[in-house]
Amino acid sequence: MTEHGRPLGWGILGLGGIAERFAAALARSHTGWLAAVASRDPARTAAFAARHGSPKVHAGYDALLADPAVACVYVATTHPHHAQWTIRAAEAGKHVLCEKPIGLNHAEAMVAVEAARRAGTFLMEAFMYRTHPQTARIHALIREGALGRVRMINANFGYRARGESAVRERDPEQGGGAILDVGCYTLSMARLIAGADAGTDVLDPDRLAADAVIIDGADRHATATVRFPSGAIAALACGIDGRLHNEMRICGSEATLIVPSPWFCGGIDGGDSRLTLLLPDGTERHETISDPRPLYAIEADAVGEAIAAGAQQCAALPWADTLGNMRWLDAWREAVGLVYPAELPARQRLPFHGRTLARRGGAPMTYGTIPGLDKPVARLALGSIRLHPMPFAAALLDTYFEAGGNVIETAHTYSQGRSETMIGHWLANRGVRKNTVLITKGAQTPHCHPQALSEQLLISLDRLQVDGVDLYMMHRDNPDYPVETWIDLLNAHRTAGRFVLFGASNWTLDRLRAANAYAARSGQQGFAVLSNQFSLARMIEPPWELCLSSNDAAYRAWLEQTQLPSLPWSSQARGFFTGRAAPDRRDDPELARCWYSDDNFERKRRAEALARSRGVEPIALALAWVLHQPFPTFPIIGPLAVAEIGSSLAALAITLSPAELAWLDLAGPLPETRDAAAA
C-alpha cells in the first residue's frame, strides 16, 4: 500500500476531455491513485495536475514512463498515437489501459497486444461500459435464455461534437470520425450480445454492409448491418454531427430487452441504470442496476483487480475480443472507403512504436548460409501470400525483422501484385534492403513461358522498387519447354543483374536433375535452391494446381546427397498441427482435402505427445522437424497475425534427435530416451 491507501499508481498520457473524466473518477477508485501526468503542453499539464491532485508533472511521455511511481498508464492521446505509447509503455514494464480504439486499425492493435504479451504486462482497451455491472447483467439475461434466441440488435451512439472535441473528431490526421470514435462501441456490444446468444464470450460477424457520409476525409455519420453465424442481425448507427437516440434494443424470439443507456450505464458519476424486458404477453419487467462509483472508477478498479491477481488481460475485455473488434472496424471502414492519411504507404515511415527499425536485443532468430549469397540467411523465411494493406504488411514485416528475420519471399501473383507492392514500400520506408534476402517468384501456370517470365520479372522489380533481388524462383515448371531453355534464359537475367541466384518451385526431381546437369555441362549457374512443399504431415492433395511436394524418399535422398538448400512452403501443413484439424472436423474443407489421412493424424498424435513432454506447442515441434532435416532447410512461414510469428520462432529453440525425427514420421520405434507413457 502507498500513503494513499491504494496500491496502483497511475500515470496519464494525453490530457484531453476523456482524461479529465478518468482523473476525476480515479479519486474515488478503490485500487488506484493518480501518480503523474504528462502532455506536450507544459501549461496544460500543470493546470491538469493542479485540478486533479497529481503530485508529479512530466514534460514528456518518456519521462512519465521512466517514473517508478507509475505502475499503470492510461493512454489518452489522439488515436494515431494510441498504439505507439501502448507499445512503449509495455516495453517500459508498465501496465496499460489504452483509450479506445487501441489503434487506428487491426494491425496496430496486433502489435500493441504482442508488446504486452512479450513484456508480461497487463493491457486493456478502455471500453468503460464493458466493466459496468449493467453489461454483465445484459450478458447474463441472454445466456439464461430470457429473450429466447437473439434475432435483431439495434444499437445507436451519436452526438454533436462541439469545441475542441469537434476539431479532433473531424480531422482525419487525428483519426477522427464516427466509426472509430463511437461506432466501435456499437460493434463491440453487438459482438458481445451475439456471443452470449451463441454460448460463447463474443461472436464475430460473417457479413457486413455499410454506408457513411464522409466530409473532408472524416466520416460524420455511418451505419452498418452485420450478420452473425447464429442468424442474429445487428443494425448499428453512429455519428458525430447530430445526437441519436442512444439506446439499444435486443429483440429475441421470446422477448425484447430495452437498454436506455448502454454506454454510460448508471451515469458518469455513478448511480442507477434500468433495463426493461418486454414479455410476449405485453407486460414489462424492469430491473435496476446500482453502483455508486463513477463509471471510470469502475473501469480503473477492474484494471487494478486484474493486475493484483497477476492477470495480463481483463476478463471483461480480453485481447482476442479487442483484436476481433478492430478487424471488423477495418471491414466497416473498408466498406465505406475510409482510409486515414497515416495508413497510406508514403506515411508508414517508421514502425508503430515510432523508432527506427532494428533487430531487438535477444532476438531469437538463427541463421544458415546459401552458397552464392554473401548474407546470413534466417532459418525461417517470411512468406507474403496475403501481405496487404500497408499497415498489416508493416506489422508483420517489422515484427519479423525485429525478431532477427531477414528473408522475405513474395511472388508476382501474390494478392494480384499487392504483396510485392507493399514490400517495395516497406523496403523503401525502412531502408533495410541491404540487410534483406529478397526473394520473388514468377512464371506461374498458365503464364509459364519464357516471354511471361521476362515480363513478370521486370514488373516484380518495379513493384519492389529494386534493380534486382537476391533470389528469383520459377513458380512452376512447363515441360513443354526443354530445361535448356529455362537455364539459358535465367542465366541471361542473372548476367543482367536482375538476381544473384535462381531456384525452382514445384519442379519434379527428374526435371530439376536434368536442368542442373545441363547447367554444369554448359558452364552456367543451375538452380541454387528448391521450393517445393515439405512438412511433417504429407500433402495428400495440392492446395493449388500443379503444386508439388519434395517429401518422398527419392527427393529426400537426393536433397541429402546434394545438400541443395530447400525453402519449403506450407512447412507447417497450413495449421494441421493446431486445434483446427481433427478427424471429425470439416469446417475448413481445404485443410481436410489436402492433409487429412490416417497417417497424418498419427503424426499429429505423436507430435502432440512429444510436445507435451517438452512443454512446447505441437505446431512449433512440427516446424522443428523440418528444420532438423539432414539437408539445409529454410522453411517459409505464412503468418496471418503477428502472434503467429512468435509461435513459429519457438521452433528454433527445439532440438530433436535422429530417433525422434524418424519416430515422428512413422519411420522408427519410440525413442528410448522418451517416456513411453507420453505417447
N, C-alpha and C positions, 0 to 999 in steps of 0.2 A: 504494500500500500504506500501511496505518497502522502504528502501533507494534506492533499485534497481529499483523502479518504477513498480515492478511486484509482485503480491500478494503471489504466491505459492512458498514456499521454498522447494527445492528438496534435498533429500539425496540419494546417490548412494551406493548400497551394491554390492561388486564384481567389480573389475576394469580391466576386460579383454578388448578385441578389441571392442565389441559391446558397452561397457560403454564409451570408448573413443569417438565413433561416437555420442552417445547420449549427452555426456557432451559438446562436441563441438557445437552441434546443439542447445543445451539449451540456449547458449549465445544469440541466435537470436530468442528465443521464445518471444511471446507477453505476456505470462501469468506467466512464472516461472523463477526461478533463482537457481543456484547451491549453496545450503547452507552448505552441508557437504558431505564428502566421507569416506568410511571405507572399509578395506580389512584385510586379515590375515597377510599381509606382510607390516610392518611399512615403509620400504624404498620405496616400490612401491606406497604406499598410499600418502606419502609426495610428491613424484615426480608427481603423477597424479594431486594432488591438485594444485601444482605449475603451471602445464601446463594449467589447466582449471579455475584457479582463485577461488578455493574453500576456503572460509575463515576458515573452520574448518576441522580438520583431526582427525578421531576417530580410536583408536587402535583396536576396536572390533565392531561387528554388534550391540550388545546390547546397547553400548554407543550411537551409532547413533540413535537407536530407542528411546532413552531417551532424545534426543536433542529437546528442544521446538521450535527451529528454523526450524526443518524439519517437514513439513506438509504432504509431499508425498514422498514415497520411490520407487526408481527404483531398482528392484531386478534383478541383472545381474550376479548372481553367476552361477556355473555349474548346470546342470539340476537336479541332485539329491537333491539340496538344495533349489530349487525354492519354493516348497510348504512350507517347514519349515519356511522360512523367510517371505513369504507372510502371513502365519498364525500369526507369532509373530508380524509382523508389524501391522496387523489389531488389534490384541489384545492390542497393544500399542496405538491404536487410530489413526494410520497413514493410509492415502490413499496409494494405491499401483498400480503401473504399473509393472507387472511381465513379464520379457522376456519370449518369447515362448520357449518350451511349458511350460504351467503353472505348470506342474508336470510331473513325469515320466509316469503317467497313469491317467485314468479317476478317480480312487479312490482318488488319491492325489488332483486332481482338485476339486472334490466334497467337500472335507474337507476345502480346501482353500476358495472356494466360500462361504461355510457356515460360516467360520470365519468372513468374511467381512459382510455377512448378519447379523450375530449376533452383530457385533461391530458397525454397521451402517456406515461403511466406504466405500469409493469407491474402486473398483477393476477392472482392465482391463488387459487382456493378450496382450502382445506387438507385435501384427501383424501390423507393421507400414504401410503396403500397404492399410490396411482397412480404415485408416483415410485420405488418399490422395484423392483429388477430381477426379483423374482418375478412381478410383474404383467406386465412386459414379456415374460417367458418364456411365461406363460399365453397372452397375446395371440399370440405367435409360433407356438405349437403349434397354435392354432386356425386361424390364417392358412395354416399349412403343410398343413393337412388331416389332422393326426394323429388327430383324432377323427371324421373324416368330417364330415357336416353336423350342426350342433348341434340337438338335439331338445328337451332339458329342461335347465334350470338350477335347482338348489336352493341357495339362499343364506340363511344364518341369521346374525343378530347380536343377541344378547341377554344381559343380565346383571342382577343385582340391585343397583340403585343404593343406596348407603349414605351416611350422614353428610351433609355439606354438599352433595354432588352430588345426593343424593336429593331434597333440598329444592328445588333448582333444577329438576331434571328432572321433578318432579311439579307444578310451578307454571305454569299457563297464562299468567300475567302475564310470565313469563320465557321463553315459547316452549317450555316443557318438553313432553316426550312422546317416545314410542318412534320415531315415524316420522321426525321431524326430527333426533333425536339419533343413531339408528343405522340406521333403515330407509333413510336416504339412502345409506348405503354399499351395501346390497344392491341397490338400484335402479341406482345408478351402475355397479356391477360388471356387472349383467345387461345393461345397455345397451352396455357395452364389449364383452362377450363376443358379444352378438348382432351388433354391428358388425363384429367380427373375422370372424365366420362369413359375413357378407354382403359381405366385402371392402371395408369402409369403416372409419372411425375408431370411430364409435358408431352405434347404430341406436335410434330411438325406437319405443316400442310403438305398436300401433294399437288395443289394447283393454286395459282394466284393470278388475278386480273386486277388492273389498277388504272387510275386516272389522276391527273393533278393539273393545277394551274401554276405554271412556272413564270415568274416575273423577275427579270434581271438575274437569272441563274439560281433563284431560290424558290422552292415550292411553297406557295402561300396557303393552299389547302389541297387536300388529297383524300382519295378514297381507295379502299382495296376490298376485294371479295376473295376470301380464301376458303378453300375446301380441304377438309381433313380426311384421312383414310377411313375414319369411323363413320363418315357420312355427314358429320356436322359441317355447317357453313357459317362463316363469320363475316358480317358486314362492318367494316371499320371506316371511321371518318376522323380526320384531324385537320386542324387549321390554326394559323397564327394571325389571321386578319379579320376574325369575327368569332364571337362566342357561340359555341354549340351547346346543345342540351346535354351536358356532360354526365349522363347516366349510362348504365349498362343494363340490358335485358338478356336473360338467358332463357330461351324457350325450349322446354323439354317435351317429351311425348306425354307426360302426365301433369306437368305444372310449369309455371313460368316464375323465374326469380328476377325481381327488380332491385337493382343496386343504385340508389340515388347518388352516392358519392364513391365511385370505385377507386379513385386515385388519391384523394386526400382523406378518405375514410372518415374518422371522427373529427377531422379538422387539424390544421397545422399545430394548434396549441393543445390538442388533446380533447377528449370528450366522448360523446356517444355517436354511434352511427347506427343506421337502421337498414334491415333487409326485409323485403316483402315477398312472400310466396303466394302467388295466385293459384288456387287449387281448382281442380276440374269442376267442382260444384259451384264455382263463382265466389266462394269465400276467400278471405285473405288471412294469412298467418304472418305476424310480424315478429321480428327478433331485433333486440337491441344489443349491440356490442359496445362495451365501455372500456376505455383505457385512459386514465388521466394524464399520461405522459404525452408530451409533444410528439408529433408524427416522426420527426427526425431524431428525437431521443430514442424512440423505439428502435429505429434503424441502427443507431450507434450502439445500443445495447445488444442487438442481435450480433453485431460485429464483435463487440467486446466479449460476449459469452462464447462465441465460436473460437476466438483466439485463446481465451482462458482454457478451453477444452482441448487445445492443441490441434484444432482443425485448420486446414488451408482453405476450406470452402464453407459457405453458409448453406445449411440445408434448405433454407427458403429460396435460394437462388444459386445453385451450383454452376460450375463453369460450363458444363455441357449445355445448360439452358441459355446462358449468355451467348455462347457461340452459335447455337441454333437460331436465336432471335436475330443476331447480326446477319446470319446467312440469308434469312428471309427478308430482312430490311434491305439488303443488297438487291434481292429479287424485286422488291417493291420499287426501289429507285430505278432499276433497270427497265422495269415495265413502263415507267413514265419518262424514261430518257434523261434521268438526272445524274450527272457526273460532276463532282466537285473539282475545282481547279487543282487542288492539292493531289488529286488522284491521277492527273494526266502524266504521261511518261516523262515529259520535259521537267516536271516539278518533283519527280521522285529521285532527287539528287543524293539523298542520304538514307540510310536505314531508318526505321521508325523511331529508334532511340535518339536520333539526331547527331550521332557521331560518325566519323569516317569508318568505313567498313574495314574490319581487321579480324584475324583469327583470334578467338578467345584464348586466354590463358587456360591451360589444362584441356584444350580441345582434344576429343577422343580419337580423331582420325588417324589411321595408319596408312602407309604408302608402299608402293611397289614400283617397278620400272617396266616400261615397254621399250624394247630395243628400237632405236631410231628417234626417240623423243628425248630431249635434253632436260625434261622436267620430271620431278617426282610425280607419281600418279596415285591419286587417292584410291584406296581399295574399294570404296563404294562410289559409284558414279550416279549423278542425279539425272534421271530421265525427265523429259518435259512434254509428254504427250498432251497434257492439258494445262499449260503454263500461261494462263491469261485470266483476267485482265491484269494490268500493270501492278496494282497493289498486291494481288495474290502472287504474281511472279516474284516481286521483290521480297515478299515474306519468305517464300521457300528458298530462293537463291541466297538471300542474306543469311538465313539460319544455317543452311548447308555450308556456306563459305566460312562463317564464324566457327563452325564445328571442325574446320580444317579441310573441308571438301574443296576440290579444285577441278573435277571432271564433270562437264556439262554436256549431255547428249541430247540432240534435237534432230529434227528431220524436216524436209521440205513440206511434207504432208501434214505434220502435226498441227491440229486445230486450224487447218486451212492456212498455214503460214503464220498464225498469230504467235505461236510459241517462239519461232525464230525471231520475230519482230520484237517481242518482249525481252528476249535475251540480249538482242542488239542494243536496246535502250539501256538495259541494266549494265552491260559491259561499258557502254559509253559514260553512263552516270557515275559508276563506281570506280572507273579507272583501273580495273584489275585484269585486263586482257592478258598481260604478260604472265600473270600468275595462274592462268586458267588453261586447262587442257580442253579445248573446244572441239566438239565432235558434231558433225551433221551428216545426214543421210539423204540420198536421192535415188531416182530411177526406180520407183515402186511401180509394180504392175497396176494398170496396163500401160504405163509410160516407161517401161524398162527397155529402152533402146538408146543407142549412142547419142542421137540428137537431143533427146529429152534429158539425158544425164547432163550433158554440157549446158543446156539452157537452164535447168533447175539449179545446178551448182552456182551459176552466176547470180541467179535470183536469191539463193540462200545467202551468199556472201553479202549481197546488197542489204538484205533484211538484217543480217547480223552486224552490219556496219564494220566489216573487216575485209582485208585484202586476201586473207587465207585462214584456214582452220588447221588445227593440229592433226586431225584425223577425219578422213572422209570415208563413208561406208556406202556401198551399194545396198539399197534397202531390200532388193530382191535380185534374183538371177533370171536371165532369159536364155534358156538353152537353144533358142533359135539362132543365137549368135555364138560363134566359137569363142572359147576362152581367150584366144589370142587377140580378138577384137577388144575385149574388155581390158586386158592388161596393157595393150598399146595405148588405148585412149586414156586410161587412168595415169599412166606414166607421163603422157603428154601434159595433162593438167598439173601433175606434180612438178614437172620441169618448169612450168609456167608460174610456179609459186603459189598455187591455189590451195595446196595442203602439203603436209610433211609426209604423212603415211596414209595408206588406204586399207580398207578392210571389207569383209564380206558379211552380210547379214542375210540369214535364211538361204544359205547355199548348201547343197549336198556335199558329202565328203568327196565323192568322185570328182565333181566339178572343181572343188577347191584344190584338190591334189593336182589335177591337170593344169589349172591356172598357175599354180606356184611352180610346177615343173617347167612350164613354158617360160615363165619369168626367169628362172635360173638359167635355162639354156640360152636365152636371148640377152642375158646380162642386164636385166631390168629388175625393178623392185616388184615383189609379189605382194599378195595380201598379208598384211602385218598383224592383223587381228581377226578374230571371228566373233560375230554377234548373233548367234542362234539362241533359241530358248534353252534354258538349263536350270533345273531346280530339283530339290529333293523329291517332290511329287512329280511323277512322269506326266507329261502332257498327253491326254487321250485324244483330243481333237484340237486343232489350232483355233485360237480366237479369231484370227483373220485369215483370209485366203492366202495360200502358198507360204504360210509360216512354217518354219522347220525347227526341230529340236536337235541338239547335239548330244542328247542324253541316251545314247545307245553304246553297246560295247565297242563297236568298231571306231566310232568317233572319239570316244573317251580314250581308247588305247592310242589313237593317232595323236590326240592332243598331248597326252603324257609323253609320247615319244618325241614329238617335235617341240614341245614346250611353247606352242603358239599361244599367245595371250587370248583369253576369252572374256568378252564383255556380255554376259548373258542377260537377256531381257526376261521379264516375268520370273525373276530369280527367287521370288517368294510365292510363286504359283498364285498370283493375284488374290492373296488373302486366304488361301486354302487352310493355312495353319492357324487361323484365328477362329473365333466362335462363329464366323459366318458360314462355315462348312460343317454339315452333319448329314449322315445318310438319308434322314427323313426331312431335310430342309431344302426346299426348292425355290425360295424367293428370289434367288439370283440364278436365272437359267443359264447364263454363260459360264458361271463358275461350275455349275453342275455338269454342263456339257463338256467342258474342257478338262476337268480334273477329277470328277467322281469315278472311282473304281475301288474294288475291294482292296487291292494292293496299296493304293494311295491312302485309304483310310487306316490301313495297318501302319503305314509310315507315319501318319498323323498321330496315331495312338502311341507309337514308340517315341516320337518327338515330344509329345506331351509328358510322357513318363520321365524321360531324361531331363526335360526342362524343369519338372517339379523337383527332381533330385538336385538340380543345380541352382534352383531359385531364380530362374530366368523365364522369359516368355517363349512359348513354342515357336512363334514366328521368328524370333531372333535366333533360336537354335537352328531352325531350318536354313536361315541365311548363313549361319556359321558353317553349316555343312557345305555350302557352295564355296565359301572362302577357303576351305581346307582341302580342296581337290589337289591331286598331285601334278597339276599344271597351273600356270598363273591365271587367276580369275579376278575380275574387277566387276562385280555384279552391278547391274543398273537397277536402282530403286526408283519407284514412281509414286512418291508420296502425294496424297491429295489434301494433306493437312500438315501443319508444322510439327505436331506431336508425333506423326508417323516417322519423321526423320530421326527423332530420338530413339524410337523403338528399333529402327534399323541399325543405328550406331551401336546399340547394345551388343550386336553380333560380333563386333570387333574384339570384345573382351572375353569371348567364349573360346576355350580350347577343346578340341575333340581329338581323341586318339584314332589311329587307323582302325582299330577294332570297333570303336563306336561309330565311325563313318560307315563301315560295312554293315553293322547291325541296323542302323537307321534305314539303310537302303535295302533291307531284307536279304543281305548278301553274306551274313555271317552270324555266328552264335552270339548270345548275350555276353558281353564282355565280363570277365571275371571280376574286374575292379568295381563293377556296379552292383548295387543292391537289387537282387532279382525281384524283390517284392515291389520295387518301384515300377517295374514293367507290367 
